[in-house]
Structure formats: C-alpha cells, structure tokens
C-alpha cells in the first residue's frame, strides 16, 4: 500500500514540477541572452490564467477537438507514472515498459494532429502534416535508442534498466554514449525545441506544434500546454536516470527518497542549462533540413546498437 502511495506521489510530483522546470529553462535562457528574466513561477501563472478563461471553439469543431486536450493530458500523465523519477521498483513501473511509453506518446500525437485538421483551418492542417512527418522520423530513433538500452540491460522495463545501470557502476559503454546522443536529439525534436521547432514564435514558416493548437483556448489550451511541459520533463528525466542513475532511491526509506529527490533536482538543473546553451548557440533550421537532423540522430542510435553487438556481446 505504501509503495502505491509513493508511486502516486511521484506521479503528482512529476505533474507539479513540470511548469517549474520550464520556468527554470526560460529564466536561464533570458540570463544567457541578456534579457530580463521572468519569475520561476510564471508558467504556473500562465496556466492559472488559461484555466480561468472561457473556452471558444469553432462551430464546426467535432468531439475529437473537444476530447483531444483530455486525451493528450491523460496519456502524458500515464507516461509520467511509469518513468522512475525519485525511486525505482515502484508498482507503476511494473505495469508498463518503454514500448508502452512510446505508444502513449504516439496516441497523444495522433489525436493532436487529428484535432489540428478537425476545424479545417490552413494552419491546423499545415502543422499536423509537419508534426506527423517529424514523428515518423523521430519515433524510430527513440525506439532504436531504447532498444540499445534494453539489449544491454536485457529488459524493456525502465525501472529494471535503471537498476541495472546503477548496479553496474561507472562503466564507459560506447553504445550508451551513442544512444544518449541520439535520445537527446530526438528529445529536442519531440518536445518542439530549437532548432527543430520554436515554441516562442507564431510565424507561419516556423510553426509546427503551435500551428496545431492555434484554435485552442481556455482550459483546453492549458491542458495541452501542461502536457507539453510534462513531456519535456519526461524526456529530461529519461536521459538523467537511465544514463546517470546515481542518487536515485532503490529502497523506499525516507533518507533514500530525500537523496533521490535532491539528485534528480540537481540533474534537471544541469540538463536545463545544457538545453539552454544548445538553443542559444543554434539557430532554427529550415523544415526541409529536419530529416537530415533526425537522420543523423538515427545513425547515432544505430551505431549504439551495432557497437553493443560488436563490442559488448562479441557478435
């Protein structure tokens, strides 16, 4: 019973801290660009403002447009429930593996694309087609990266894979390095960050995700924005805990959980700085160059799997 309560608390922590992580990223980015930085709590204020506003919908909007924000938010929360944040070996980690995680992300993307086309606007259709193109290229990279991890740990369960890496100690694995670089590149594409997308702009030539959700307002837009923040945190926690699991709690004791909480907070702070540094030195690339970007990420993930087969299994 206690383990289930801890799993629920971990999921709620995921949901509650995602806007704070986005606030940290925005604040660091502003400091690096010599701009006045907003408060760390600004994403919470933006969500609260959207929840207070009335929902305005097009007359031709169907049930798909109305249901999509709840489906996207629900699928993203289920993804957060199976990703180890502070502790491993929680019961929610045993009910789904990384394949299910990718399936939930795909479900959210599918309904977001449908909703973008549902109201029949030009921007919605354009954003949906662009997002599905990026998704078709990004999902094989994600699967290839996690399969490299799964072959090394002999499991697709995220909690067991994290425990395996933790028990193996500090071992330099070329396969993990290639897989991590591929996963970091696909995380940038999947969460709509620079150079693939730019969430801070509404220009026709650069919009991808923003074009699909342009018709949403009020609580519907708040749920989609919140789900996007949780998705960003999921990818950063995956990178932090799979490849650098040190500090995560293996026992459900108060001291271990406190150390795990401090450890993941420190890792996310550092990853946020790395992400901002990357976005500051990179420019938004043309849409036609995104396949090259994701093709290179796929090559890195494929090298990770081949390196594992050749060097670690002697195949």
C-alpha positions in Angstrom: 0.0 0.0 0.0 2.8 2.4 0.9 4.6 1.7 -2.4 1.4 2.6 -4.3 1.1 5.8 -2.4 4.7 6.6 -3.2 4.1 5.9 -6.8 1.1 8.2 -6.8 3.2 10.9 -5.0 5.9 10.5 -7.6 3.4 11.0 -10.4 1.9 14.1 -8.8 5.4 15.5 -8.3 6.1 15.0 -12.0 2.9 16.9 -12.8 3.5 19.7 -10.3 7.2 20.2 -11.1 7.0 20.3 -14.9 6.0 24.0 -15.1 8.7 24.9 -12.6 11.3 23.2 -14.9 10.0 25.2 -17.9 10.3 28.3 -15.8 13.9 27.5 -14.9 14.8 26.9 -18.6 13.2 30.2 -19.6 15.0 32.1 -16.8 18.4 30.7 -17.7 17.8 31.4 -21.4 16.9 35.0 -20.6 20.1 35.5 -18.5 22.2 34.0 -21.3 20.7 36.4 -23.8 21.0 39.4 -21.5 17.2 39.9 -21.3 15.0 40.5 -18.2 14.1 37.1 -16.8 10.6 36.1 -15.7 9.8 34.6 -12.4 10.2 30.8 -11.9 6.5 30.7 -11.1 5.4 32.4 -14.4 4.4 29.1 -16.1 2.0 28.4 -13.1 0.5 31.9 -13.5 0.1 31.3 -17.3 -1.7 28.0 -16.7 -3.9 29.6 -14.0 -4.9 32.4 -16.3 -5.8 30.0 -19.1 -7.9 27.8 -16.7 -9.9 31.0 -15.7 -10.7 31.9 -19.3 -13.7 30.7 -21.2 -13.3 28.1 -24.0 -14.0 29.4 -27.5 -14.5 26.9 -30.2 -15.3 26.9 -33.9 -18.8 25.9 -34.8 -17.7 23.0 -37.0 -15.5 21.5 -34.2 -16.3 17.8 -33.6 -15.9 15.7 -30.5 -12.3 15.0 -31.5 -11.4 18.7 -31.0 -13.2 18.7 -27.6 -11.7 15.4 -26.3 -8.1 15.8 -27.6 -6.9 18.0 -24.7 -8.1 15.5 -22.1 -6.7 12.5 -24.1 -3.3 14.3 -24.6 -3.0 15.2 -20.9 -4.2 11.8 -19.7 -1.8 9.9 -22.0 1.1 12.1 -20.9 0.3 11.6 -17.2 0.3 7.8 -17.7 3.7 8.2 -19.3 4.9 10.1 -16.3 3.6 7.3 -14.0 5.9 4.7 -15.5 9.1 6.7 -15.6 11.3 6.4 -12.4 11.7 10.0 -11.0 12.9 9.7 -7.4 12.8 5.9 -6.8 12.9 2.7 -8.7 10.9 -0.5 -8.1 7.6 1.2 -7.6 4.5 -0.8 -8.6 3.5 1.6 -11.5 6.8 0.8 -13.2 5.9 -2.9 -13.4 2.6 -2.4 -15.4 4.2 -0.8 -18.5 7.6 -0.7 -20.3 9.3 1.6 -22.7 7.2 0.3 -25.6 4.0 1.3 -23.9 5.6 4.7 -23.2 6.3 5.3 -26.9 2.7 4.1 -27.7 1.2 6.7 -25.3 3.3 9.4 -26.9 2.1 8.3 -30.3 -1.5 8.3 -29.2 -1.2 11.9 -28.0 0.5 12.9 -31.2 -2.3 11.2 -33.3 -5.1 13.0 -31.6 -3.3 16.3 -31.6 -2.8 16.0 -35.4 -6.5 15.0 -35.8 -7.6 18.0 -33.8 -5.4 20.3 -35.8 -7.2 19.2 -39.0 -10.7 18.9 -37.4 -11.7 22.6 -37.6 -10.5 22.9 -41.2 -8.1 25.8 -40.9 -5.0 26.1 -43.1 -2.6 26.5 -40.1 -4.0 23.4 -38.4 -3.6 21.2 -41.4 -0.1 22.6 -42.1 1.0 22.0 -38.5 -0.5 18.5 -38.4 1.3 17.4 -41.6 4.6 18.8 -40.4 4.3 17.2 -37.0 3.4 13.8 -38.4 6.4 14.0 -40.7 8.7 14.8 -37.7 7.0 12.0 -35.7 7.6 9.4 -38.4 11.3 10.2 -38.4 11.7 10.7 -34.6 9.9 7.5 -33.3 12.4 5.0 -35.0 15.2 7.0 -33.4 13.6 6.8 -30.0 12.9 3.1 -30.3 16.4 2.4 -31.6 17.9 4.3 -28.6 15.8 2.5 -26.0 16.4 -0.9 -27.7 20.2 -0.4 -27.2 19.5 0.2 -23.5 17.1 -2.8 -23.5 19.7 -5.1 -25.1 22.3 -4.1 -22.6 20.1 -4.5 -19.5 18.1 -7.4 -21.0 14.8 -5.7 -20.2 12.5 -3.0 -21.7 11.3 -2.1 -18.2 12.6 1.4 -17.3 12.9 0.7 -13.6 14.8 -2.5 -14.1 17.1 -0.9 -16.7 17.9 1.9 -14.3 18.7 -0.5 -11.6 20.9 -2.5 -13.9 22.9 0.7 -14.8 23.1 1.6 -11.2 24.4 -1.8 -10.1 26.9 -1.9 -13.0 28.8 1.1 -11.6 30.6 3.7 -13.7 31.3 1.8 -16.9 32.2 3.6 -20.1 30.0 2.0 -22.8 30.3 3.4 -26.3 26.8 2.0 -27.0 25.3 4.1 -24.2 27.1 7.3 -25.4 25.7 6.9 -29.0 22.2 6.0 -27.7 22.3 9.0 -25.3 23.2 11.4 -28.1 20.5 10.0 -30.3 17.9 10.3 -27.5 19.0 13.9 -26.7 18.5 14.9 -30.4 15.1 13.2 -30.6 14.1 14.8 -27.3 14.7 18.2 -28.9 12.5 17.3 -31.9 9.7 15.6 -29.9 9.3 18.5 -27.4 9.3 21.2 -30.1 12.5 22.9 -29.1 15.1 24.8 -31.2 16.4 24.0 -33.8 13.5 21.8 -35.0 10.7 24.0 -33.7 10.4 27.2 -31.8 7.6 27.4 -29.2 8.1 31.2 -28.7 7.1 32.2 -32.2 3.9 32.2 -34.2 5.4 32.8 -37.7 3.9 30.7 -40.5 7.2 29.5 -41.8 8.4 28.2 -38.4 5.3 26.9 -36.6 4.9 23.1 -36.1 3.3 22.3 -32.8 1.9 25.8 -32.2 0.1 25.6 -35.6 -1.9 22.5 -34.5 -3.1 24.1 -31.2 -3.7 27.6 -32.5 -7.5 27.2 -32.3 -7.5 26.1 -28.7 -8.2 28.4 -25.8 -9.1 28.5 -22.1 -8.7 25.2 -20.2 -8.2 23.2 -23.3 -5.1 25.2 -24.2 -4.0 25.0 -20.6 -4.2 21.1 -20.6 -2.2 20.9 -23.9 0.5 23.3 -22.7 0.7 21.5 -19.3 1.0 18.1 -21.1 3.8 19.6 -23.3 5.7 20.7 -20.1 5.3 17.2 -18.6 6.6 15.6 -21.8 9.7 17.8 -21.8 10.3 16.8 -18.2 9.8 13.1 -19.0 12.5 13.2 -21.7 14.9 15.0 -19.4 14.3 12.5 -16.6 14.8 9.6 -19.0 18.2 11.0 -20.0 19.1 11.7 -16.4 18.0 8.5 -14.8 18.8 5.9 -17.5 22.3 7.1 -18.3 23.2 8.8 -15.0 21.1 7.0 -12.4 23.3 7.7 -9.4 21.4 9.0 -6.4 18.0 7.5 -7.3 16.4 5.7 -4.4 16.5 1.9 -4.5 14.9 1.5 -1.1 11.7 3.1 0.0 13.2 4.8 3.0 12.9 8.4 3.9 16.6 9.2 3.7 17.0 7.4 0.3 13.9 9.2 -1.1 15.3 12.6 0.1 18.6 11.9 -1.6 16.8 10.8 -4.7 14.8 14.0 -4.8 17.9 16.2 -4.4 19.8 14.1 -7.0 17.1 14.4 -9.7 16.6 18.1 -9.0 20.4 18.7 -9.5 20.4 16.6 -12.7 17.4 18.5 -14.2 19.0 21.9 -13.3 22.2 20.9 -15.2 20.3 19.4 -18.1 18.2 22.6 -18.3 21.5 24.7 -18.6 22.7 22.3 -21.3 19.4 22.6 -23.2 19.5 26.4 -23.0 23.2 26.5 -24.1 22.3 24.3 -27.1 19.3 26.6 -28.0 21.4 29.7 -27.6 24.1 28.7 -30.0 21.8 27.0 -32.5 19.5 28.7 -35.0 16.1 27.5 -36.1 16.7 25.2 -39.1 14.6 25.1 -42.2 11.9 22.5 -42.2 13.5 20.7 -45.1 16.6 20.1 -43.0 14.8 18.4 -40.2 15.0 14.9 -41.9 18.8 15.4 -42.1 18.9 16.3 -38.4 16.8 13.2 -37.4 18.6 11.0 -39.9 21.9 11.8 -38.1 20.1 11.0 -34.8 19.0 7.7 -36.2 22.6 7.0 -37.3 23.9 7.6 -33.8 21.3 5.3 -32.3 22.1 2.6 -34.9 25.8 3.0 -34.1 24.9 2.5 -30.5 23.1 -0.8 -31.2 25.9 -2.0 -33.5 28.6 -1.1 -31.0 26.7 -3.0 -28.3 26.6 -6.1 -30.6 30.2 -5.9 -31.7 32.0 -4.8 -28.6 29.8 -5.9 -25.7 28.4 -9.2 -26.9 31.3 -10.2 -29.2 28.8 -10.9 -32.1 
